[in-house]
Amino acid sequence: MSGTVRAMNQVAIYPEIDAPVVEVIADNGDYVEKGAPLVRLRDDVYRQRVRQSEANLQMAKAEAQSAQASLQELQAQLKRTRRLAEKQYESEQRLETLKAQVASAKADLNRAEANVEQVRATLAERRTDLRRTVVRAPFSGYVGNRTVDLGQRVDGSTQIYTMGALDTVKVRIQVTDKMFGQIQTGQTTRITAPALGDTLVTAEVARMSPFINDQTYSAEAVIEIPNPGGLFKPGMFVKVDVLYGESQQATLVPLSALYEDPTTGTRGVFVAPTLGTEIPIETPESYSVDDPPPLTPPTPTVFREVDIVAEGQQTAGIRGVEPGDWVVTVGQNLLSTTADERVEARVRPMPWSRLLALQRLQDTDLLQRILERQQRLAEQRFGGPDTTQADTASSAPDSASATAALSERP
C-alpha cells in the first residue's frame, strides 16, 4: 500500500483575529516550545477596546453601588414606616408606597449588577482578543510551510504555518474493504520510500478505524514510527507492506517462481530435487553479467503444487517447498507440470539479491538491459542465459537455459 507521512499533532496554525502583521518571529524549520510567540499582530485597536471596556466596567460598578445605596435607604424608611403604622402614626397608603419603592429599587439593583457582569464579560472577551494579537505555539514542535510576511493582513481564514512534533511521525494508509479483515493493530509493517534509498524501517500498526468510508470503501489505518533522527519528513510519500501473514511459517520464493498451469489453473513451483546433492553446485555470493556462473549438467525438475500463504510485491510465502530447495524462476513454460514426470534441464544458479533486483526493474530499464545483453550475446556468441543461487530456482530443458535460486525460511 501507499501512505503519507504526517507529524504527530500536525496542525495548521491560523490567527484568531483580523489584523496586520507587525513581526514574524518563527521561520521554517524552527523548533519552538509550547506558548512561544510565532507572529505579532497590530494591537492598538484591541488595546483601546480593552481600555474602553475597563472604563465601562467602572461606570457599571458605580451604578450598581448607587442602586445598592438607594435600596438600603428605602429599606430603612420602610422599616421605620412599618413601626409607625403599627402605632397608627403612619397611613397604610404610605406604607404600601414604600413597599413598591423598595421592590423597584431591588429591580434597579439587579439590573445594575447584571450590567456589571455583562460589561465584565465584554472586558474578558476584549482582553482575550488582545492576547490573540500574539499567535503562540499550541505545543512544542517544529514549524514549517510559512505563508505570512511583515505587513500582511491576516484573519481567521489565513493559514500562516504548519506545525508538528517530529520525534514520532505517523503514516496513514487506506485499507480496502477486501483487506479489512486481514489488517489489525499490532501487525508489523515494512516502510520504504524513494527518498530513503535502500533504508527499510519496521513499525507496528498503531490504530485502525472501525468504519469503512461509504465513498472510497476503505478505512484508515495509522502506523506510528519513532523518528529521532528526522529521517521521515511530513508529506513524504512512502510504500507500506503490512505483514498480515507473519504469524504463519512459510518458505519465501520470488514471485517469478510461481507458475500457473494454463490447463488446470493449478499454481505451484518447479523444483530441482537433486541439485546440490547428487549434482554439485556452488552458491554464488555475487553475480557478474560478463562472467556468469556456468550451467549445471542436466538435472531433473518436477512441478510441485504449493499453498500460497501471502504475496507481496516481490516475494511470496508458500507451503509445499522446504527452505533450501532449489526452485525454477525462469523457463517454467518449457517444463512438464505433471507431478510424476521429471524433465531434465541445465540450470544456472543466481543470488537472491540479484533476482529481486531484476524484479524491481522498470519496464524501460529491463528492456534496455535485454537489448544490451542480446548485443553482447551476439558479439560473443554465448549460448545460455544466466542462472544464480537465491531463495528460489529456475530451470529449462537441455536446449534452453534457466535461472535457479535457493528458497529460505522467513
N, C-alpha and C positions, 0 to 999 in steps of 0.2 A: 504494500500500500504506500501511498504518498502522504506526507504530512507537512505541516508548517510549524516552525519553532516560534514560541511566544515566551516572553519573560514571565516570571512569577509576578502576580499582581500588575500585569501590564495594563496601563490605563492611559487614556488621552486626557491631557490637562487643559481645562477651559477656565477662563476668568468668569467670575460670577457677577460682574458689574460692567457697565458701559463707560469706558474712559480711555484717553490716550496713554500710551506707554511713555514713561519718563526714564526708566532704567531697566536694562536687561542684565540680570545678574548671572544666570546659569547658561552655559553653552553646551552644544552637542558633546556627549561623552563625559560630562562632569558627573561625579558621584556626589550626591547631596544627602544630608541627614534629614530625618523627619522634622518638618517645621521650618526648614531653611528657606529663605526667600528666593524665589525664582525670577519674578518680574515685579516692578513697582509701577503703579498707575497714578495718574494725576489725581490728587485727593483734595484740592482746595474746595470744590463744591461740596464734597461729603463732610469736610470739617465744618463748613458753615451750617450745614443741616444739623450737625450734632450740636453746635452752639445754640442754634435756634430752638432745638428740642429741649436743651437744658434750661433755657430761659422759660419756655412754656411750662416745664415741669415746676419751676419755682413759682410761677403765677398760679398754677393749678393747686399747688400746696397751700399757697396763701389764701386762695378762695375756699379751700377745704377748712382751713383754720378759722376763717371768718364765719363760715356756716356752722362750725362747731361752737364758736362763741355765742352766736345768735341763738342756737338751740339751748345752750346752757342757761342763758338769760331768760328765755321764755319758760324753760322748765322751772326755774326758781320763782318766777311770777306765778306760774300755775300752782306751785306748792303753797305759796302764801295765800293766794286767792281761794284755794280749796279750804284752808283752815278758817279763813274769814267767812266763807259761805256756810261752813258748818255752824258758825255762831250767828249766821244771818246778817253779817256785816257787808257781804257782797252778794250781788244778784246771781242767779243761776245763768242768766244770759252772758254775764261777764266771764263766768267760769267756762261755759261752752265755747266762747270766743277764744280764750286762751288755749283750750284743748285743741282747737282747729289750728291755731298758730303753731303750737308745738309739733303737731303732725306734719304741717307744711315745712317747718324748719328741719325735721328729720329727713324729709324727702330731699330738701335742698342739700343737706349734708351728704346723703347717699349719692346724689348726682355729682357733687364736688369730689367725693372720694373715687367714684368711678372715672371721673375725668382725670384724676391724678394717675390712676392705673393705666388709662389709655395713653396719656402723654408719656408715662414711663415706658410702656411697650414700644411706642414710636421711637423714643430715645435709644432703647436697646437695639432696635432694628437699624437705626442710622449709625450707631456705633459699630454694628456688625458690618454694614456696608463700608464704613471707613476702614475696618480691618481687612476687608476684601480688596482694598486697593493694593495690598501686597499679596501676590499669589505665592503660596507656600507649598512645599513638597508634602504630599499626604503621607508619605512613608519614606524610609531610607532606600535609595536605589540610584540608578543611572537615568539621565535624561537624554533624549535624542529627538530627531525629527523637529528641530526648532523651526518655527514659522513666524516668529514675532521679531520686530525690529523697533528701534527707538523712534518715537513719534507716531507709530501706527495706532489707529483707533481700534480697539477690540471690544467685543461684547460676549455674551454667553454662548454664542454660536461659533466663536473663533477658537479653533484648536491651536494652542501655542507650543505644546510639547507632547511627546510620548514618553512615559516613564515606566520603569520596571526594575525589579531586582534580578540580577543576572547570576547570582551564586547557584541558583537552581532554575532551570528552564523546563518548559513543558511542550510536548509535541501533541498536537491534536490530529487524529486520524478519523476518517469516516468509515464505519463498519457497515457493510451492506446487510440487508435482511437475511441473505443466504448465509452470511458468515456469523450472524448474531449469536447463534448457539455455540460457536466454537471459541470465540474470543471472550476471555474472562479476566477479571482483575487478578494480579499476581503472576500472570504469564510473562515469560521472558521475551524481550524484543531485541532485535539487532538493527542498529540505525547507521546508515551511511549517507553521504552527501557528496556531490561533485566538488564542493568547496573543501571537503575534508580529505580528499585523495583516498589513500588506502586505509585510513583510520576507520575502525569499526567500534561502535560503542554499544554496550548492552545495558538495558534498563528494564524495569517491570511496568506492566500496565497498572496505573495507579487508580484510575476511576473509569467508569463506563456508564453512559446514560441508559436508563432502563426504557426509554421511549424512542421509538422509530419515527423519524420525520415522515409525515404523510405526503410530502412533496418529493423528497430525494430518496425515500425508502432506505434511509441509513440512520445510524446512531453514532454519536460522538464518543470516542474513547480518548483518554488523556494519559500520556506517558510522562513521568517526571524524571529529569536527568540532572544529577549533580554537575555543575558547570563552574568549578572554582577557577579554572584557567581561562574562562571566556571562549572556549572552543566553539560553542554554538552561539549564533547571533540571532536575535529576534527577526523574524521574517524569512529566515533561511529555509529553503526547500530541502526536504530530506526524504529518503526512502526507508520504509519500515518493514521488516519481516517479523511477524508475530509467530513465535514457536508454539503453536497451539497443540502440536503433537509430540512435544519434547518429553512428555512423561512416558512415552512408549518406546521400547527398544526397537531399533531398525538399523539396517545397513544402508549407508549412503552411497549413491551412484549418481553420476551426472545425468541430466535429463536426456542427453543424446543416447544413453544406453538403453532407454526404454523403447520397446518396439511393439507395435500393434499388428497382429496378424490380419491382413486385409480380408481374408476369407472368413475367419471366425470372430474377429474383434477381440481376441484374447491378447492381453498385454503381459509382457514379460521381458526377459533379457536373455541374450546368448552368453553362455559361459564356456570357458576353455578349461575343463577339469584337470587335464594332465599338465597344464602349463605351470612351470615352477617345481613340479615333482618329477614326472617321467621325462619331461622336456625341460632342460635347464634354461633359465632366463635371468638376466641381470636387471634389477630395478634401476632405471636411470634417475640420478638426482637432478639432472638438468637436461635440456633439450636444445639441440642446435639444428636449425633448418638445413644448414650446409653440410653438416656431418651427423645425420640421424643415426639412432641405433639400428643394427642390422635386423632383417626379417628372421623369424624363427623357422626351423623346419616345419613341415606340415603337422598341425596339431588338431585333434578332434574338437569340435564345437557342438553344443547342443542347446536347444531352446528350453528355457525354464520359466513357467508361469509364476508370477510373483503377486503379492498383495501390497498395494501401494498405500503406505500409511499417510504420507504427506508429500506435497510437491511445492517447491519454491521456484525462484526464478532460474536457478542454475542446477540445483540438485534435487533429488527425491529420496525419501526414506522408504525402504521396501522391506518385505519379509519374503523369504524363499531363497535368498542368497546369503551366504555367510561372509563375514569380514575376511578378507584375504583372497577370496575368489577373484579370478580374472574374468571380466565381462567385456563384451564387444560394444564398442561405441560408434564404429563406422563400418558400413558394408553389410548390415543385417539383412538387407533385401536379397542378398546372394546366397543366404543360408537357408536350411530347411527348418520349419517350425514344428516338425514332428518330434515329440519328446524322445522317442526311442531311436531316432535316426541321427547319426553323427556325420557331420560334414567336415572334412579336414580343410584347414586354411592356414596360411602363413600369416603371422601377426608381427607387429612392431610395438614394443611397449612405449607408453607415453606417460610422463608425470601428471599427477592430478592437477597441479597448478597450471600447467600449460593447457590442459584440456578445458579448464574453467575459463582461462584467458581467451581461448578460441570462442567459447560460447558467449563471452561478453562482447565480442567484436560487433561493431555496427556493420550493417549490410555493405556500405561503401568500403569500409576498411577490409572486410572479408573478401569482397570482390577484387580489390587491389592486390591483396596478398595471393589470392588464387592465380591472378594473371601473372604476377611476378614469379610464382612457383612454376607455373607452366612454362614460362620462358626459360627458367633455369633447367627444368627437366628436358626441354627441347634441346638446349645447348649441351647438357651433359649426357643426354640420352639415359637418364636414370629411370629404372624400370618399376619401382614400387613406392607407394605413399608411406608417410611416416606413421610409426606407432610408438607409443610410450607407455610407461607404467604410471598409473594413477590410482584413483579409487574405483575404476571400472575397467573393463577390457573390451576391445573391438577386434573383429577378425573378418576375413574374407576367404574364399576358396583359393586354390593354388594359383589361379590365373589372375587374382586380384590381390591388393594389399589391404591391410586393416590396421586399426589402432586399438590397443588394449590398455586397460588400466586396472588398478587393484582396488577392490571395494574396501570400505573401512567402517568401523563402528563409530556412531556419532558421539 
